Amino acid sequence: MGIGGIGIWQLLIVLLIVVMLFGTKKLRNIGSDLGGALKGFKTAMKDDESKDSAATEESEESNASTGETIDATPEKED
């Protein structure tokens, strides 16, 4: 038994049907488009993380130079 009760032969039959319906050229184009989209998403996430860390470092440096400390916890009102 394979994944979720699907055997290797069932997967090969489904793969054969998909190739027959779409053709190898169209499947290759879909694969490259999907790969490009994932690569773009990965670089966007990396850029976003670097911007967040740079902004955090700048605020820490400016607070250190002025001698201020900022408490990030919200105050409760009674």
Sequence and secondary structure as in RCSB ss.txt:
>XXXX:A:sequence
MGIGGIGIWQLLIVLLIVVMLFGTKKLRNIGSDLGGALKGFKTAMKDDESKDSAATEESEESNASTGETIDATPE
KED
>XXXX:A:secstr
  GGG  HHHHHHHHHHHHHHH HHHHHHHHHHHHHHHHHHHHHHHHHHHHHHHHHHHHHHHHHHHT     S  
   
